[in-house]
Amino acid sequence: MSFDYLIHLANYSDGVLYLLILLLLMVLTVIFDRGWYLRSAARKGREILWRVSEHGKMNRNDLQELLESSRRLPEEGLLSAALRHYGLVHHYGSARGEGFSNRLDEAIFLVTPNLVPMAREHAP
């Protein structure tokens, strides 16, 4: 199949082949964009997780700093819940009852189903 034959087919198809090529380019652009965003989000998420694991006991300032660096990422919901309910953590580091743990579990359950729509909504 030569290039001349492809041009002949494109002209013979009354422009449908040109439209298909245009749609292919659009689809490839969206695939590339989504892949780039997900790669970037995964990299930033790993950085946040490493920063959390480096800390021993966290205070409000540490959580606030992590929250600011996790804007527009799924980790933002979890860190936001941890900061909002920080008062449930005892000054010795243990949670009062299981309230703090329950709040974090709820945050995870709320964020998890929205991972795909969140990726679409916050695309750069």
Buried (B, 14 or more C-beta within 10 A) or exposed (E): EEEEEEEEEBEEEEEEBEEEEEEEEEEEEEEEEEEEBEEEBEEBBEBBEEBBEEEEEBEEEBBEEBBEBBEEBBBBBBBBBBBEBBEBBEEEEEBEEEEBEEBBEEBEEEBEEEEEEBBEEBBE
